[in-house]
Amino acid sequence: MKSNAGGGTTQLIRHARAGLAARRTIFVVAVPIAFLLLYWVVFAPVQVTIYEVRRGPVVSEVMGTGTLEARIKATISPKISGRIAQVLTDQGKHVKVGQLLVKLDDAELLQEVEIAAAGVAVTEAGLDRLKAGKDRALAVLHQAEFDHNWTSELFAENTATSIEVARATEALNIAQAELARAQASIIEGQEAVLASQRTLAFHQARLADTQIIAPFDGLIVRRHRDPGDVVVPGSPVLSLISTDELWISAWVDETVMMGLRPGQLARAVFRSHPERAYRGKVSRLGREADRETREFVVDVQVLELPENWAVGQRAEVYIETARKDDVTVLPASYLRMREEMPGVYVEENGYAAWRPVTIGLRSGDSVEVIEGLQAGDRVLAPADPKIVLRQGRRVKPAR
């Protein structure tokens, strides 16, 4: 029994010694690791990017997204129904005002014009005959008046009978009636001539409508129809725009409405050419906001365009609402908030030092610093965005 108890005690002692040795090993390994972590967190220099503050311009802008549109545009379509005989231009072509763009088949209308012209000739000839009849009736009236007067004088001298006077009076009345009838016929003939002339003008206008001309100088942006197609009034054949004034109708948040006005400078960035901004200016402001998105339309005239562009393409516009040309400028990415106050970390002898600043005009990627910085100050930001820079932390430039 004693032998077994001694063996158990020895075994317990061995286990205790082994555990103590393991804990010593863990301690020996863990302490340096903990020290290294503490050094890395507290004392090791943080890699930072450094920006040397300088003076320069800062521009405050309002951004909106929209599409390129033409201020003046038209859909070229016929006034009459017909079959297209020729389309004399194509999309991408520039045209001049009055230039012939489309011709419809005019064979039937030519015949109608010829028939109407013949009708005018017939009615004019009939009017000439009626005028000749009036001249004859007028001559007969003059003779009847002479005979009546002469007979009346003879009757007064008792050399003509009352029957002769009655006959002269009857002849005078008949001549007057014939003249009145001739005059009425002339009026009817004139109306007939006018009606035939109007009919001719109507058919001539329809014939002229077979030729569709450009209403203004511009660019054909789309061709809808080809020769042989049958069209009716309002059917689109070509789409024409004026290139004198192209603008981007951009949707802008209503909260910035008070800062916008016509004439402000702007720049446009087309999604097909994102590497360059094109000059523009505000032409007009919309007077109705979308009741769901709370945005309104601002039309920004584009003063220059990319080599390749298309009406309806998307673009972003940046409208200049304020500008200062010589101020202390800081990239917005270096700005930090501490206790709800803006500030930056500056480099002082290899350490990060907090400095509060007063900011002024803001733009998309930079801000104006009114107080707290001056040209030449070195502003810091951690190279790794996951790291939070703190007061007094050692720093070193990132490679």
C-alpha positions in Angstrom: 0.0 0.0 0.0 2.8 2.4 0.9 4.6 1.7 -2.4 1.4 2.6 -4.4 0.9 5.9 -2.5 4.5 6.9 -3.2 4.2 6.2 -6.9 1.0 8.3 -7.1 2.6 11.3 -5.4 5.6 11.1 -7.7 3.4 11.1 -10.7 1.5 14.2 -9.4 4.7 16.0 -8.9 5.8 15.2 -12.4 2.6 16.6 -13.9 2.8 19.8 -11.8 6.4 20.3 -13.0 5.4 19.7 -16.6 2.5 22.2 -16.4 4.8 24.8 -14.8 7.3 24.3 -17.6 4.6 24.8 -20.2 3.3 27.9 -18.6 6.9 29.3 -18.5 7.3 28.5 -22.1 4.0 30.2 -23.0 5.0 33.2 -20.9 8.4 33.4 -22.5 6.8 33.3 -26.0 3.7 35.5 -25.2 5.5 38.4 -23.5 7.7 39.3 -26.5 4.7 38.9 -28.8 2.6 41.2 -26.6 5.4 43.7 -26.4 5.8 43.7 -30.2 2.0 44.2 -30.6 2.1 47.0 -28.1 5.0 48.6 -29.9 3.3 48.2 -33.2 0.1 49.7 -32.0 1.5 52.5 -29.8 5.1 53.2 -30.8 5.7 51.9 -34.4 5.5 54.7 -37.0 2.4 54.8 -39.2 2.8 55.0 -42.9 1.1 58.2 -44.2 0.6 60.2 -47.3 1.7 63.8 -47.0 0.1 66.7 -48.8 1.9 70.1 -48.8 -0.7 72.8 -48.5 -0.7 75.4 -51.2 -2.8 78.3 -52.4 -4.9 78.1 -55.5 -8.5 78.3 -56.8 -11.5 76.5 -55.3 -14.8 76.2 -57.1 -18.1 75.3 -55.6 -20.3 73.3 -58.0 -23.7 71.8 -58.2 -24.0 68.5 -60.0 -26.9 67.2 -62.1 -27.4 64.3 -64.6 -29.3 64.6 -67.8 -29.3 64.1 -71.6 -28.1 66.1 -74.5 -30.9 67.8 -76.4 -31.5 70.3 -79.2 -33.4 73.5 -78.3 -34.9 73.6 -81.8 -35.9 70.3 -83.4 -38.5 69.2 -85.9 -39.9 66.0 -87.2 -40.0 66.1 -91.0 -43.3 64.6 -92.2 -45.7 65.2 -95.2 -48.8 67.3 -95.1 -50.6 64.8 -97.5 -50.7 61.1 -98.0 -48.6 59.6 -100.7 -45.8 57.3 -101.7 -42.2 58.4 -101.1 -40.4 58.7 -104.4 -37.1 60.0 -103.1 -35.3 60.7 -99.9 -32.6 63.2 -100.8 -30.6 63.2 -97.6 -29.6 60.9 -94.7 -28.9 60.9 -91.0 -25.6 62.7 -90.2 -26.0 65.1 -93.1 -26.2 68.9 -92.6 -29.0 70.7 -94.5 -29.8 74.3 -95.3 -33.1 76.0 -95.0 -35.3 75.5 -98.1 -33.3 72.5 -99.2 -35.3 69.7 -100.8 -35.3 66.7 -98.5 -38.1 64.3 -99.6 -40.2 64.0 -102.8 -43.5 62.1 -102.9 -45.0 60.6 -106.1 -46.7 63.5 -107.9 -48.1 61.9 -111.1 -51.8 62.1 -110.1 -51.5 65.6 -108.6 -49.9 66.8 -111.8 -52.9 65.6 -113.7 -55.3 67.3 -111.2 -53.3 70.6 -111.7 -53.6 70.3 -115.4 -57.4 69.7 -115.2 -57.8 72.6 -112.8 -55.8 74.9 -115.1 -58.0 73.9 -118.0 -61.1 74.7 -115.8 -59.7 78.2 -115.2 -59.2 78.7 -118.9 -62.8 77.7 -119.6 -64.3 80.0 -117.0 -62.1 82.9 -118.1 -63.2 82.4 -121.7 -66.8 82.3 -120.6 -66.3 85.5 -118.6 -64.9 87.1 -121.8 -68.1 86.1 -123.7 -70.3 87.6 -120.9 -68.4 90.8 -121.0 -68.9 91.0 -124.8 -72.6 90.4 -124.2 -72.7 93.2 -121.7 -71.1 95.5 -124.2 -73.8 94.6 -126.8 -76.6 95.1 -124.2 -75.1 98.5 -123.3 -75.1 99.5 -127.0 -78.7 98.4 -127.4 -79.6 100.4 -124.3 -78.0 103.5 -125.7 -80.0 103.1 -128.9 -83.2 102.5 -127.0 -82.7 105.6 -124.9 -82.1 107.6 -128.1 -85.2 106.2 -129.7 -87.3 106.9 -126.6 -86.1 110.4 -126.3 -86.6 111.1 -130.0 -90.1 109.6 -130.0 -91.0 111.6 -126.9 -90.0 114.9 -128.6 -92.0 114.0 -131.7 -95.0 113.1 -129.6 -94.7 116.5 -127.9 -94.8 118.1 -131.4 -97.7 115.9 -132.4 -95.7 114.2 -135.1 -95.6 110.8 -133.3 -98.4 108.7 -132.0 -98.8 107.4 -128.5 -98.4 103.9 -129.8 -94.9 104.8 -131.1 -94.1 106.3 -127.7 -95.3 103.1 -125.9 -93.2 100.9 -128.2 -90.1 103.1 -127.6 -90.6 102.9 -123.9 -91.0 99.1 -124.0 -87.8 98.8 -126.1 -86.0 100.9 -123.5 -87.2 98.7 -120.6 -86.1 95.6 -122.5 -82.7 97.0 -123.1 -82.3 98.0 -119.5 -83.3 94.5 -118.4 -80.9 92.9 -120.9 -78.1 95.1 -119.5 -78.9 94.1 -115.9 -79.0 90.4 -116.9 -75.6 90.8 -118.6 -74.1 92.4 -115.5 -75.5 89.6 -113.2 -74.0 87.0 -115.6 -70.7 88.8 -115.4 -70.8 88.6 -111.6 -71.6 84.8 -111.8 -68.8 84.4 -114.3 -66.3 86.2 -112.1 -67.3 84.0 -109.2 -66.9 80.9 -111.4 -63.4 82.1 -112.4 -62.5 82.8 -108.8 -63.7 79.3 -107.8 -61.7 77.7 -110.6 -58.6 79.7 -109.6 -59.0 78.6 -106.0 -59.4 75.0 -107.2 -56.2 75.4 -109.2 -54.4 76.9 -106.2 -55.5 74.1 -104.0 -54.2 71.4 -106.4 -51.0 73.4 -106.9 -50.5 73.6 -103.2 -51.0 69.8 -102.9 -48.5 69.4 -105.7 -46.1 71.6 -103.9 -46.6 69.5 -100.7 -45.1 66.5 -102.5 -41.8 68.3 -102.1 -40.7 68.5 -98.4 -38.1 71.1 -97.7 -35.9 71.9 -94.6 -37.5 74.5 -92.3 -34.2 75.6 -90.9 -30.4 75.0 -91.1 -29.6 71.8 -89.2 -28.5 68.2 -88.9 -30.4 65.1 -89.8 -30.2 62.9 -86.7 -32.4 60.1 -87.9 -34.0 58.7 -91.0 -37.3 56.9 -90.5 -38.5 56.0 -94.0 -37.2 54.9 -97.4 -38.5 55.3 -101.0 -41.6 53.2 -101.7 -43.0 53.7 -98.2 -46.5 55.1 -98.1 -46.9 57.9 -95.6 -49.8 59.9 -94.1 -49.8 63.4 -92.6 -47.7 63.3 -89.4 -45.7 60.2 -90.4 -42.0 60.8 -89.5 -39.6 60.6 -92.4 -36.6 62.5 -91.0 -35.7 64.0 -87.6 -33.9 67.4 -87.9 -32.3 69.5 -85.2 -30.6 72.8 -85.1 -27.0 72.7 -84.0 -27.0 76.4 -83.1 -27.9 75.6 -79.5 -27.5 72.2 -77.9 -28.0 71.8 -74.2 -28.1 69.2 -71.5 -31.4 69.0 -69.7 -30.1 68.0 -66.3 -32.1 67.0 -63.2 -30.8 68.9 -60.1 -31.9 68.6 -56.5 -34.3 71.3 -55.5 -32.3 72.2 -52.3 -29.7 74.0 -54.5 -32.3 76.0 -56.4 -31.4 79.3 -54.7 -27.8 79.1 -55.8 -28.6 78.8 -59.5 -29.3 81.4 -62.2 -29.0 81.7 -66.0 -25.6 82.6 -67.3 -23.6 80.6 -64.7 -20.6 78.8 -66.1 -20.7 75.0 -66.1 -18.8 72.0 -67.4 -20.2 68.9 -68.9 -18.7 65.4 -68.7 -20.1 62.9 -71.2 -20.1 59.3 -70.3 -18.6 58.5 -73.7 -15.7 60.9 -72.9 -15.2 60.8 -69.1 -11.6 62.0 -69.3 -12.5 65.5 -70.4 -14.9 68.3 -69.3 -16.6 70.5 -71.9 -17.5 74.1 -71.4 -21.1 75.2 -70.9 -23.4 77.8 -69.3 -26.8 77.7 -67.7 -29.5 78.7 -70.3 -32.7 78.5 -68.3 -34.1 77.0 -65.1 -37.1 74.8 -64.9 -40.2 76.0 -63.1 -41.6 72.7 -62.1 -40.1 70.1 -59.7 -40.8 66.4 -59.8 -43.1 65.6 -56.9 -41.4 62.3 -56.2 -37.7 62.8 -56.7 -37.8 66.5 -55.6 -35.6 67.5 -58.6 -36.1 70.1 -61.3 -34.6 70.6 -64.8 -31.7 72.9 -65.5 -30.9 73.4 -69.2 -27.1 73.9 -69.6 -26.0 75.0 -73.1 -22.9 73.1 -74.3 -20.4 75.5 -75.8 -18.2 72.7 -77.2 -18.8 69.1 -78.0 -16.8 65.9 -78.4 -15.9 64.8 -81.9 -18.6 62.1 -81.7 -21.9 62.9 -80.0 -25.5 62.0 -80.2 -28.7 63.6 -79.1 -30.1 61.8 -76.1 -26.8 60.6 -74.7 -26.2 60.9 -70.9 -23.9 63.4 -69.3 -23.2 65.0 -65.9 -23.1 68.7 -65.6 -21.3 70.7 -62.9 -22.6 74.2 -62.4 -20.3 76.8 -60.9 -22.1 78.5 -58.1 -19.1 80.2 -56.4 -15.3 80.7 -57.1 -12.3 82.0 -55.2 -9.0 82.1 -57.2 -6.3 82.5 -54.5 -7.0 80.8 -51.2 -5.5 78.0 -49.0 -6.8 74.8 -50.6 -6.9 71.4 -49.0 -8.0 68.1 -50.5 -11.2 67.0 -48.8 -9.8 63.5 -48.1 -7.3 65.0 -45.6 -10.1 66.6 -43.5 -11.1 64.9 -40.2 -13.8 65.5 -37.7 -13.0 65.5 -34.0 -15.7 66.3 -31.4 -17.8 67.6 -34.3 -15.1 70.1 -35.2 -13.1 69.9 -38.5 -9.4 69.6 -38.4 -6.3 67.9 -39.8 -3.2 66.1 -38.7 0.0 67.9 -39.6 3.5 66.5 -39.4 5.7 68.0 -36.6 9.2 66.4 -36.2 8.0 63.0 -37.3 4.8 62.9 -35.2 1.2 63.6 -36.0 -0.2 66.7 -34.4 -3.9 67.6 -34.4 -4.8 71.1 -35.6 -8.4 72.5 -35.9 -9.3 74.4 -39.0 -12.0 76.7 -40.2 -13.3 75.8 -43.6 -15.1 78.0 -46.1 -16.0 77.2 -49.7 -16.4 73.5 -50.6 -16.0 71.8 -53.9 -16.3 68.2 -54.8 -12.8 67.2 -54.0 -11.3 70.2 -52.2 -12.1 72.8 -49.5 -11.0 76.3 -48.7 -9.2 76.6 -45.3 -9.9 80.0 -43.8 -7.9 79.5 -40.6 -5.6 76.9 -39.2 -3.3 76.2 -42.1 -1.0 78.1 -44.4 0.9 77.3 -47.6 3.8 74.9 -46.9 2.2 73.0 -44.0 2.4 69.2 -44.3 -0.9 67.5 -43.8 -1.2 63.8 -43.1 -3.5 61.0 -43.9 -2.9 57.2 -43.1 -1.9 55.3 -46.2 -4.1 52.4 -44.9 -7.6 53.7 -44.5 -8.3 51.1 -41.8 -5.8 52.8 -39.5 -7.0 55.7 -37.3 -4.4 58.4 -36.9 -4.0 59.8 -33.3 -2.3 62.8 -31.7 1.4 62.2 -31.0 1.7 59.1 -33.2 5.0 58.6 -35.0 4.6 58.7 -38.8 6.7 58.0 -41.8 6.0 58.7 -45.5 4.5 55.7 -47.4 6.6 54.3 -50.1 
